[in-house]
Amino acid sequence: MLDEIRHRFAEIHYPAQPTDLFCTFSAGVVSLGANDDSLSLASQADTALYCAKHAGRNQVHSALVDVPYNVVLTEIEA
């Protein structure tokens, strides 16, 4: 969904002199874990945002989430 918003945002242009202005944005996305607090979420999102910027900008990157093996296994078996 955020990637679709990013694409539509990039289609907007603002008439200006001497050239029109075009805007893009990058975003960092994080998932809320059971033991996460607001500071850890902000830090993870910030890291993901800078990964997007360093990868060339105008991108969406998600933070890596450590999921315990047994949780993944349970969801696959279900």
Distance bins in CASP14 RR format, pairs under 12 A and 6 or more apart:
PFRMAT RR
TARGET T0000
AUTHOR 0000-0000-0000
RMODE 2
METHOD distances of the structure
MODEL  1
1 7 0 0 0 0 0 1 0 0 0 0 0
1 8 0 0 0 0 0 1 0 0 0 0 0
1 27 0 0 0 0 0 1 0 0 0 0 0
1 29 0 0 0 0 0 1 0 0 0 0 0
1 60 0 0 0 0 1 0 0 0 0 0 0
2 8 0 0 0 0 0 1 0 0 0 0 0
2 9 0 0 0 0 0 1 0 0 0 0 0
2 25 0 0 0 0 1 0 0 0 0 0 0
2 26 0 0 0 0 0 1 0 0 0 0 0
2 27 1 0 1 0 0 0 0 0 0 0 0
2 28 0 0 0 0 1 0 0 0 0 0 0
2 29 1 0 0 1 0 0 0 0 0 0 0
2 30 0 0 0 0 0 1 0 0 0 0 0
2 45 0 0 0 0 0 1 0 0 0 0 0
2 48 0 0 0 0 0 1 0 0 0 0 0
2 49 0 0 0 0 0 1 0 0 0 0 0
2 52 0 0 0 0 0 1 0 0 0 0 0
2 59 0 0 0 0 0 1 0 0 0 0 0
2 60 1 0 1 0 0 0 0 0 0 0 0
2 61 0 0 0 0 0 1 0 0 0 0 0
2 62 0 0 0 0 1 0 0 0 0 0 0
3 9 0 0 0 0 0 1 0 0 0 0 0
3 10 0 0 0 0 0 1 0 0 0 0 0
3 25 0 0 0 0 0 1 0 0 0 0 0
3 26 0 0 0 0 0 1 0 0 0 0 0
3 27 0 0 0 0 1 0 0 0 0 0 0
3 28 0 0 0 0 0 1 0 0 0 0 0
3 29 0 0 0 0 1 0 0 0 0 0 0
3 52 0 0 0 0 0 1 0 0 0 0 0
3 58 0 0 0 0 0 1 0 0 0 0 0
3 59 0 0 0 0 1 0 0 0 0 0 0
3 60 1 0 1 0 0 0 0 0 0 0 0
3 61 0 0 0 0 0 1 0 0 0 0 0
3 62 0 0 0 0 0 1 0 0 0 0 0
4 10 0 0 0 0 0 1 0 0 0 0 0
4 11 0 0 0 0 0 1 0 0 0 0 0
4 27 0 0 0 0 0 1 0 0 0 0 0
4 60 0 0 0 0 1 0 0 0 0 0 0
5 11 0 0 0 0 0 1 0 0 0 0 0
5 12 0 0 0 0 0 1 0 0 0 0 0
5 24 0 0 0 0 0 1 0 0 0 0 0
5 25 0 0 0 0 1 0 0 0 0 0 0
5 27 0 0 0 0 1 0 0 0 0 0 0
5 29 0 0 0 0 0 1 0 0 0 0 0
5 60 0 0 0 0 1 0 0 0 0 0 0
6 12 0 0 0 0 0 1 0 0 0 0 0
6 23 0 0 0 0 0 1 0 0 0 0 0
6 24 1 0 0 1 0 0 0 0 0 0 0
6 25 1 0 0 1 0 0 0 0 0 0 0
6 26 0 0 0 0 1 0 0 0 0 0 0
6 27 1 0 0 1 0 0 0 0 0 0 0
6 28 0 0 0 0 0 1 0 0 0 0 0
6 29 0 0 0 0 0 1 0 0 0 0 0
6 52 0 0 0 0 1 0 0 0 0 0 0
6 57 0 0 0 0 0 1 0 0 0 0 0
6 58 1 0 0 1 0 0 0 0 0 0 0
6 59 1 0 0 1 0 0 0 0 0 0 0
6 60 1 0 0 1 0 0 0 0 0 0 0
6 61 0 0 0 0 0 1 0 0 0 0 0
7 24 0 0 0 0 1 0 0 0 0 0 0
7 25 0 0 0 0 0 1 0 0 0 0 0
7 58 0 0 0 0 1 0 0 0 0 0 0
7 59 0 0 0 0 0 1 0 0 0 0 0
7 60 0 0 0 0 0 1 0 0 0 0 0
8 23 0 0 0 0 0 1 0 0 0 0 0
8 24 0 0 0 0 0 1 0 0 0 0 0
8 25 0 0 0 0 0 1 0 0 0 0 0
9 22 0 0 0 0 1 0 0 0 0 0 0
9 23 1 0 0 1 0 0 0 0 0 0 0
9 24 1 0 0 1 0 0 0 0 0 0 0
9 25 1 0 0 1 0 0 0 0 0 0 0
9 26 0 0 0 0 0 1 0 0 0 0 0
9 27 0 0 0 0 0 1 0 0 0 0 0
9 58 0 0 0 0 1 0 0 0 0 0 0
9 60 0 0 0 0 0 1 0 0 0 0 0
10 22 1 0 0 1 0 0 0 0 0 0 0
10 23 1 0 0 1 0 0 0 0 0 0 0
10 24 1 0 1 0 0 0 0 0 0 0 0
10 25 0 0 0 0 1 0 0 0 0 0 0
10 26 0 0 0 0 0 1 0 0 0 0 0
10 57 0 0 0 0 0 1 0 0 0 0 0
10 58 1 0 0 1 0 0 0 0 0 0 0
10 59 0 0 0 0 0 1 0 0 0 0 0
11 22 0 0 0 0 1 0 0 0 0 0 0
11 23 0 0 0 0 1 0 0 0 0 0 0
11 24 0 0 0 0 0 1 0 0 0 0 0
11 58 0 0 0 0 0 1 0 0 0 0 0
12 20 0 0 0 0 0 1 0 0 0 0 0
12 21 0 0 0 0 1 0 0 0 0 0 0
12 22 1 0 0 1 0 0 0 0 0 0 0
12 23 1 0 0 1 0 0 0 0 0 0 0
12 24 0 0 0 0 1 0 0 0 0 0 0
12 25 0 0 0 0 0 1 0 0 0 0 0
13 19 0 0 0 0 1 0 0 0 0 0 0
13 20 1 0 1 0 0 0 0 0 0 0 0
13 21 1 0 0 1 0 0 0 0 0 0 0
13 22 1 0 1 0 0 0 0 0 0 0 0
13 23 0 0 0 0 1 0 0 0 0 0 0
13 24 0 0 0 0 0 1 0 0 0 0 0
14 20 1 0 0 1 0 0 0 0 0 0 0
14 21 1 0 1 0 0 0 0 0 0 0 0
14 22 1 0 0 1 0 0 0 0 0 0 0
14 23 1 0 0 1 0 0 0 0 0 0 0
15 21 0 0 0 0 1 0 0 0 0 0 0
15 22 0 0 0 0 0 1 0 0 0 0 0
16 22 0 0 0 0 0 1 0 0 0 0 0
16 23 0 0 0 0 0 1 0 0 0 0 0
22 58 0 0 0 0 0 1 0 0 0 0 0
23 57 0 0 0 0 0 1 0 0 0 0 0
23 58 0 0 0 0 1 0 0 0 0 0 0
24 52 0 0 0 0 0 1 0 0 0 0 0
24 53 0 0 0 0 0 1 0 0 0 0 0
24 56 0 0 0 0 0 1 0 0 0 0 0
24 57 1 0 0 1 0 0 0 0 0 0 0
24 58 1 1 0 0 0 0 0 0 0 0 0
24 59 0 0 0 0 1 0 0 0 0 0 0
24 60 0 0 0 0 0 1 0 0 0 0 0
25 49 0 0 0 0 1 0 0 0 0 0 0
25 52 0 0 0 0 1 0 0 0 0 0 0
25 53 0 0 0 0 1 0 0 0 0 0 0
25 57 0 0 0 0 1 0 0 0 0 0 0
25 58 1 0 0 1 0 0 0 0 0 0 0
25 59 0 0 0 0 1 0 0 0 0 0 0
25 60 0 0 0 0 1 0 0 0 0 0 0
26 45 0 0 0 0 0 1 0 0 0 0 0
26 46 0 0 0 0 0 1 0 0 0 0 0
26 48 0 0 0 0 1 0 0 0 0 0 0
26 49 1 0 0 1 0 0 0 0 0 0 0
26 50 0 0 0 0 1 0 0 0 0 0 0
26 51 0 0 0 0 1 0 0 0 0 0 0
26 52 1 1 0 0 0 0 0 0 0 0 0
26 53 1 0 1 0 0 0 0 0 0 0 0
26 54 0 0 0 0 1 0 0 0 0 0 0
26 55 0 0 0 0 1 0 0 0 0 0 0
26 56 0 0 0 0 1 0 0 0 0 0 0
26 57 1 0 1 0 0 0 0 0 0 0 0
26 58 1 0 0 1 0 0 0 0 0 0 0
26 59 1 0 1 0 0 0 0 0 0 0 0
26 60 1 0 0 1 0 0 0 0 0 0 0
26 61 1 0 0 1 0 0 0 0 0 0 0
27 45 0 0 0 0 1 0 0 0 0 0 0
27 46 0 0 0 0 0 1 0 0 0 0 0
27 48 1 0 0 1 0 0 0 0 0 0 0
27 49 1 0 0 1 0 0 0 0 0 0 0
27 50 0 0 0 0 0 1 0 0 0 0 0
27 51 0 0 0 0 0 1 0 0 0 0 0
27 52 1 0 0 1 0 0 0 0 0 0 0
27 53 0 0 0 0 0 1 0 0 0 0 0
27 57 0 0 0 0 0 1 0 0 0 0 0
27 58 0 0 0 0 1 0 0 0 0 0 0
27 59 1 0 0 1 0 0 0 0 0 0 0
27 60 1 0 1 0 0 0 0 0 0 0 0
27 61 1 0 0 1 0 0 0 0 0 0 0
27 62 0 0 0 0 1 0 0 0 0 0 0
27 63 0 0 0 0 0 1 0 0 0 0 0
28 41 0 0 0 0 0 1 0 0 0 0 0
28 42 0 0 0 0 0 1 0 0 0 0 0
28 43 0 0 0 0 0 1 0 0 0 0 0
28 44 0 0 0 0 1 0 0 0 0 0 0
28 45 1 0 1 0 0 0 0 0 0 0 0
28 46 1 0 0 1 0 0 0 0 0 0 0
28 47 0 0 0 0 1 0 0 0 0 0 0
28 48 1 1 0 0 0 0 0 0 0 0 0
28 49 1 0 1 0 0 0 0 0 0 0 0
28 50 0 0 0 0 1 0 0 0 0 0 0
28 51 1 0 0 1 0 0 0 0 0 0 0
28 52 1 0 1 0 0 0 0 0 0 0 0
28 53 0 0 0 0 1 0 0 0 0 0 0
28 55 0 0 0 0 0 1 0 0 0 0 0
28 59 0 0 0 0 1 0 0 0 0 0 0
28 60 1 0 0 1 0 0 0 0 0 0 0
28 61 1 0 1 0 0 0 0 0 0 0 0
28 62 1 0 0 1 0 0 0 0 0 0 0
28 63 1 0 0 1 0 0 0 0 0 0 0
28 64 0 0 0 0 0 1 0 0 0 0 0
29 41 0 0 0 0 0 1 0 0 0 0 0
29 44 0 0 0 0 1 0 0 0 0 0 0
29 45 1 0 0 1 0 0 0 0 0 0 0
29 46 0 0 0 0 0 1 0 0 0 0 0
29 47 0 0 0 0 0 1 0 0 0 0 0
29 48 1 0 0 1 0 0 0 0 0 0 0
29 49 0 0 0 0 1 0 0 0 0 0 0
29 51 0 0 0 0 0 1 0 0 0 0 0
29 52 0 0 0 0 1 0 0 0 0 0 0
29 59 0 0 0 0 0 1 0 0 0 0 0
29 60 1 0 0 1 0 0 0 0 0 0 0
29 61 1 0 0 1 0 0 0 0 0 0 0
29 62 1 0 1 0 0 0 0 0 0 0 0
29 63 1 0 0 1 0 0 0 0 0 0 0
29 64 0 0 0 0 0 1 0 0 0 0 0
29 65 0 0 0 0 0 1 0 0 0 0 0
30 36 0 0 0 0 1 0 0 0 0 0 0
30 38 0 0 0 0 0 1 0 0 0 0 0
30 39 0 0 0 0 0 1 0 0 0 0 0
30 40 0 0 0 0 1 0 0 0 0 0 0
30 41 1 0 1 0 0 0 0 0 0 0 0
30 42 0 0 0 0 1 0 0 0 0 0 0
30 43 0 0 0 0 1 0 0 0 0 0 0
30 44 1 0 1 0 0 0 0 0 0 0 0
30 45 1 0 1 0 0 0 0 0 0 0 0
30 46 0 0 0 0 1 0 0 0 0 0 0
30 47 0 0 0 0 1 0 0 0 0 0 0
30 48 1 0 0 1 0 0 0 0 0 0 0
30 49 0 0 0 0 1 0 0 0 0 0 0
30 51 0 0 0 0 0 1 0 0 0 0 0
30 60 0 0 0 0 0 1 0 0 0 0 0
30 61 0 0 0 0 0 1 0 0 0 0 0
30 62 1 0 0 1 0 0 0 0 0 0 0
30 63 1 0 1 0 0 0 0 0 0 0 0
30 64 0 0 0 0 1 0 0 0 0 0 0
30 65 1 0 0 1 0 0 0 0 0 0 0
31 40 0 0 0 0 0 1 0 0 0 0 0
31 41 0 0 0 0 1 0 0 0 0 0 0
31 44 0 0 0 0 1 0 0 0 0 0 0
31 45 0 0 0 0 0 1 0 0 0 0 0
31 48 0 0 0 0 0 1 0 0 0 0 0
31 62 1 0 0 1 0 0 0 0 0 0 0
31 63 1 0 0 1 0 0 0 0 0 0 0
31 64 0 0 0 0 1 0 0 0 0 0 0
31 65 1 0 1 0 0 0 0 0 0 0 0
31 66 0 0 0 0 0 1 0 0 0 0 0
31 67 0 0 0 0 1 0 0 0 0 0 0
32 38 0 0 0 0 1 0 0 0 0 0 0
32 40 0 0 0 0 1 0 0 0 0 0 0
32 41 1 0 0 1 0 0 0 0 0 0 0
32 42 0 0 0 0 0 1 0 0 0 0 0
32 44 0 0 0 0 1 0 0 0 0 0 0
32 45 0 0 0 0 0 1 0 0 0 0 0
32 63 0 0 0 0 0 1 0 0 0 0 0
32 65 0 0 0 0 1 0 0 0 0 0 0
33 40 0 0 0 0 1 0 0 0 0 0 0
33 41 0 0 0 0 1 0 0 0 0 0 0
33 44 0 0 0 0 1 0 0 0 0 0 0
33 63 0 0 0 0 0 1 0 0 0 0 0
33 65 1 0 0 1 0 0 0 0 0 0 0
33 66 0 0 0 0 1 0 0 0 0 0 0
33 67 0 0 0 0 1 0 0 0 0 0 0
33 68 0 0 0 0 0 1 0 0 0 0 0
33 71 0 0 0 0 0 1 0 0 0 0 0
34 40 0 0 0 0 0 1 0 0 0 0 0
34 65 0 0 0 0 0 1 0 0 0 0 0
34 66 0 0 0 0 0 1 0 0 0 0 0
34 67 0 0 0 0 0 1 0 0 0 0 0
34 68 0 0 0 0 1 0 0 0 0 0 0
34 71 0 0 0 0 1 0 0 0 0 0 0
35 41 0 0 0 0 0 1 0 0 0 0 0
35 65 0 0 0 0 0 1 0 0 0 0 0
35 66 0 0 0 0 0 1 0 0 0 0 0
35 68 0 0 0 0 0 1 0 0 0 0 0
36 42 0 0 0 0 1 0 0 0 0 0 0
36 43 0 0 0 0 1 0 0 0 0 0 0
36 44 1 0 0 1 0 0 0 0 0 0 0
36 45 0 0 0 0 0 1 0 0 0 0 0
36 63 0 0 0 0 0 1 0 0 0 0 0
36 65 0 0 0 0 1 0 0 0 0 0 0
36 66 0 0 0 0 0 1 0 0 0 0 0
37 43 0 0 0 0 1 0 0 0 0 0 0
37 44 0 0 0 0 0 1 0 0 0 0 0
38 44 0 0 0 0 0 1 0 0 0 0 0
38 45 0 0 0 0 0 1 0 0 0 0 0
39 45 0 0 0 0 0 1 0 0 0 0 0
39 46 0 0 0 0 0 1 0 0 0 0 0
40 46 0 0 0 0 0 1 0 0 0 0 0
40 47 0 0 0 0 0 1 0 0 0 0 0
40 63 0 0 0 0 1 0 0 0 0 0 0
40 65 0 0 0 0 0 1 0 0 0 0 0
40 66 0 0 0 0 0 1 0 0 0 0 0
41 47 0 0 0 0 0 1 0 0 0 0 0
41 48 0 0 0 0 0 1 0 0 0 0 0
41 63 0 0 0 0 1 0 0 0 0 0 0
41 65 0 0 0 0 0 1 0 0 0 0 0
42 48 0 0 0 0 0 1 0 0 0 0 0
42 49 0 0 0 0 0 1 0 0 0 0 0
42 63 0 0 0 0 0 1 0 0 0 0 0
43 49 0 0 0 0 0 1 0 0 0 0 0
43 50 0 0 0 0 0 1 0 0 0 0 0
43 63 0 0 0 0 1 0 0 0 0 0 0
44 50 0 0 0 0 0 1 0 0 0 0 0
44 51 0 0 0 0 0 1 0 0 0 0 0
44 61 0 0 0 0 0 1 0 0 0 0 0
44 62 0 0 0 0 1 0 0 0 0 0 0
44 63 1 1 0 0 0 0 0 0 0 0 0
44 64 0 0 0 0 1 0 0 0 0 0 0
44 65 0 0 0 0 1 0 0 0 0 0 0
44 66 0 0 0 0 0 1 0 0 0 0 0
45 51 0 0 0 0 0 1 0 0 0 0 0
45 52 0 0 0 0 0 1 0 0 0 0 0
45 60 0 0 0 0 0 1 0 0 0 0 0
45 61 0 0 0 0 1 0 0 0 0 0 0
45 62 0 0 0 0 1 0 0 0 0 0 0
45 63 1 0 0 1 0 0 0 0 0 0 0
45 65 0 0 0 0 0 1 0 0 0 0 0
46 52 0 0 0 0 0 1 0 0 0 0 0
46 53 0 0 0 0 0 1 0 0 0 0 0
46 61 0 0 0 0 0 1 0 0 0 0 0
46 63 0 0 0 0 1 0 0 0 0 0 0
47 53 0 0 0 0 0 1 0 0 0 0 0
47 54 0 0 0 0 0 1 0 0 0 0 0
47 61 0 0 0 0 1 0 0 0 0 0 0
47 62 0 0 0 0 0 1 0 0 0 0 0
47 63 1 0 0 1 0 0 0 0 0 0 0
47 64 0 0 0 0 1 0 0 0 0 0 0
48 54 0 0 0 0 0 1 0 0 0 0 0
48 55 0 0 0 0 0 1 0 0 0 0 0
48 59 0 0 0 0 0 1 0 0 0 0 0
48 60 0 0 0 0 1 0 0 0 0 0 0
48 61 1 0 1 0 0 0 0 0 0 0 0
48 62 1 0 1 0 0 0 0 0 0 0 0
48 63 1 0 1 0 0 0 0 0 0 0 0
48 64 0 0 0 0 1 0 0 0 0 0 0
48 65 0 0 0 0 0 1 0 0 0 0 0
49 55 0 0 0 0 0 1 0 0 0 0 0
49 57 0 0 0 0 0 1 0 0 0 0 0
49 59 0 0 0 0 1 0 0 0 0 0 0
49 60 0 0 0 0 1 0 0 0 0 0 0
49 61 1 0 0 1 0 0 0 0 0 0 0
49 62 0 0 0 0 0 1 0 0 0 0 0
49 63 0 0 0 0 1 0 0 0 0 0 0
50 56 0 0 0 0 0 1 0 0 0 0 0
50 57 0 0 0 0 0 1 0 0 0 0 0
50 59 0 0 0 0 0 1 0 0 0 0 0
50 61 0 0 0 0 1 0 0 0 0 0 0
50 63 0 0 0 0 0 1 0 0 0 0 0
51 57 0 0 0 0 0 1 0 0 0 0 0
51 59 0 0 0 0 1 0 0 0 0 0 0
51 60 0 0 0 0 0 1 0 0 0 0 0
51 61 1 0 1 0 0 0 0 0 0 0 0
51 62 0 0 0 0 1 0 0 0 0 0 0
51 63 0 0 0 0 1 0 0 0 0 0 0
51 64 0 0 0 0 1 0 0 0 0 0 0
52 58 0 0 0 0 1 0 0 0 0 0 0
52 59 1 0 1 0 0 0 0 0 0 0 0
52 60 1 0 0 1 0 0 0 0 0 0 0
52 61 1 0 1 0 0 0 0 0 0 0 0
52 62 0 0 0 0 1 0 0 0 0 0 0
52 63 0 0 0 0 0 1 0 0 0 0 0
53 59 0 0 0 0 1 0 0 0 0 0 0
53 60 0 0 0 0 0 1 0 0 0 0 0
53 61 0 0 0 0 1 0 0 0 0 0 0
54 61 0 0 0 0 1 0 0 0 0 0 0
55 61 1 0 0 1 0 0 0 0 0 0 0
65 71 0 0 0 0 0 1 0 0 0 0 0
65 72 0 0 0 0 0 1 0 0 0 0 0
66 72 0 0 0 0 0 1 0 0 0 0 0
67 73 0 0 0 0 0 1 0 0 0 0 0
67 74 0 0 0 0 0 1 0 0 0 0 0
67 75 0 0 0 0 1 0 0 0 0 0 0
67 76 0 0 0 0 0 1 0 0 0 0 0
68 74 0 0 0 0 1 0 0 0 0 0 0
68 75 0 0 0 0 0 1 0 0 0 0 0
69 75 0 0 0 0 0 1 0 0 0 0 0
69 76 0 0 0 0 0 1 0 0 0 0 0
70 76 0 0 0 0 0 1 0 0 0 0 0
70 77 0 0 0 0 0 1 0 0 0 0 0
71 77 0 0 0 0 0 1 0 0 0 0 0
71 78 0 0 0 0 0 1 0 0 0 0 0
72 78 0 0 0 0 0 1 0 0 0 0 0
END
